[in-house]
Every structure is written in structure tokens, then in C-alpha cells.
Amino acid sequence: MLTPIPLNLPAYPLKLIRDQHRLLVYDELRRKHLILTPEEWVRQHWIQHLIQSKGFPKTLIQAEGGLKLNSLQKRTDIVVFNQFGERILIAEFKAPSIKITQATFEQIARYNMVHKVPYLIVSNGLEHYYCLIDHETERYTFLEDVPYYKEIK
């Protein structure tokens, strides 16, 4: 059974329950309990971090957003929209035991070929990378931190 480990994120009081031999976490975006996997532990902390620490409206965050990539159905861990319904940020999460590699960046870059958002987050809960993409010049800049929602234009 999974024992949640501390992450390199603020601690949030996630709602955990035990269901027979499984530990479940309540996902307030999808309004249901999910099996608590290591990756889900990271995703749920990030959801709370974006809402509580960075001012992202809960109603504009989508978990496990679907996308079609080369005729394959894929899922983006988190998609964030602005008040006009335009995608502005996507995130790719891994379990804390999974090292962030070039393959992880290539994965989110492929997803962003579909989404075309300016902000990317890659995290395993211990290491975090933030990137700002300029699609016109096809350049990217690594950021020190994810911006507050009100700072995103």
C-alpha cells in the first residue's frame, strides 16, 4: 500500500480515505475519490498549490484533459484556462520515484503541439521545471517559479 511521501511543495490537507485495501484521495476538480497512486499524490498537491498559493480559479483547471495526438488519444495531467476559455498552461506530472528526463520534456512538448499554451510545468513533486513558450519566435525560457494566475496575460 502507498505511504504518501513529503513533496517539495507546501503541505495541503488532502482528503484521504481507506477503501478496503486501497487508499483514496478526493479530487475536488472531478468531485470524486481516486486511487492514490504516487503520480496522483503529486497531481493533487499541484492542484492545491495552483489554487491556494498561486490564485488559480478552481473552475478553470481541468485534470486529465484529453487530446488527440497523431490519431492517438492522450491525457494532459492538468490544463488551465483563462477567463475566455483559452488554454494557458499544461502540466505533466510523474511519481516522485521517476526522474525527470529529456523524454519527459519531449512528452509535454508533443502535447503542447496540440494545446499551444504559453506555460508548461513538469514536476515529480520533488523537482519542478517551469517554462514560458513564445510560439511566434519558437523560443522558450525557463522560469524560477510558476506565475500567479493574475500575472498571466
N, C-alpha and C positions, 0 to 999 in steps of 0.2 A: 504494500500500500504506500502511496505517496505521502511523504512528510514534507510539507512546504518548507522551502529554504528561504532565508532572508535574501532580498534582492537589493541591488544598488539603486533603489527608488524609495521614496517615502513609504512608510508602512500605512496601509489603509485597512480599515476594519471590514474585510470581505466576509460575506455571509456564507459560512461553511456548514454543511450538514453531512451526516453519515447515512448512507442508504445501503443496508446490508453490509457488504464488504468494500463498498466504494465511498470515496469522499467526493462530495459535490460542492460546487461553488455557484452562487446565484449571479447570473449575468443580468444586470439591470437594463442593458440595452435590448436584449432579446426577451427579457422578462421570464426567464426560466432557469432551472438548475442544470448545470452541465457537469460532466465528469471532470474532476480536477486533475488534468494532466500537467506536467511541468510547463508546457507551452501555454496552456490556458491560465496558469498561475501568473505568467509574465503578462499575457494579454489583459487579464483583469486588473492587474496593478497599473498597467499603462492607461487603460480606460479611466480609472480613478484619478491618475496623475493628470491626464489631459483635462478632466472635468474640474477637479478640486484645486489643482495647483496652477493650471495654465488657462483656466477660464473658458474652456471649450464647451459650448452648449451640448448637453447630452443628446438632444433631439437631432443634432447634426452629425453625430458619429454613428457609423454603421460597422458592426462586427461581421467578419466573414462575408464581405461583399463579393458577389460573383462577377466574373469577367470571362470573356471568350478570347483565347489566345491561340492563334493558328488552329482553329476549329476545336480546341480542347477547352473544356470548362475548368476554370481555376478559381481560387478564392483568395482575395486580399484580406489579410488579418484585420486591418482597420482601414476604413475610408472615412475621411472627414470632408464635409461640405461647407460652403459659405452660406450666407443668408439668401443667396439667389439660387441655391441648389447646384452650384458648380463644385466639382471635386477640387480640393485644395491640398490634401495631404493623404498619403498612404503610408502604412507601416507594415513591416514584416518582422515577425517575432519568432524566435527559436527558444527551445528549452535552455535553461542555464548551463546544462552539461554540453550543449552544442556550441562549438567555436564559431564565431562569425568569420566567414572566409570570403574570398572573391566570388565564390559561387552564390553566396547569399546576396551580394550586391548585384550580381548578374540577374538573379531571380527578380529582385524588386525593379531593376531596370527594365526587364521584359514586361512586367506588369505595368510599368509606367509608360510603355509604348502605347498601351491601350488607354490608361487613365489620363496621361499628360498633365500631372499635377506639379506644382512648384516645390512642394516639400515632401521629403522622404524621411522616415525613421526606420532604422534597423537596430534591433536590440535582442539580447538573450537574457535581459533582466540584470545582468552584471556589467556588460559593455553596451554602450549606446552610441549610435552614429546618427547625425542629423545632416541633411543635405538640402541645399537650395538649388533648384534646377532653373536655368534660363533657357527656355525652349527655342527662343529666337536665335541666340548665339550658340546654342548647343554646348553650353558650359555649365559646370556645377561648382558649387562652393560648399565645403564642409563647415558647419556651424558649431559653435560651442554648446548650444542648448537649443531645444525646440522653442520657437517663439510663443508668446502668449497669443491667444486667439485674436484679441483686439489689435495686435500688431501686424497680423497677416492682411495684406491688401488684396 
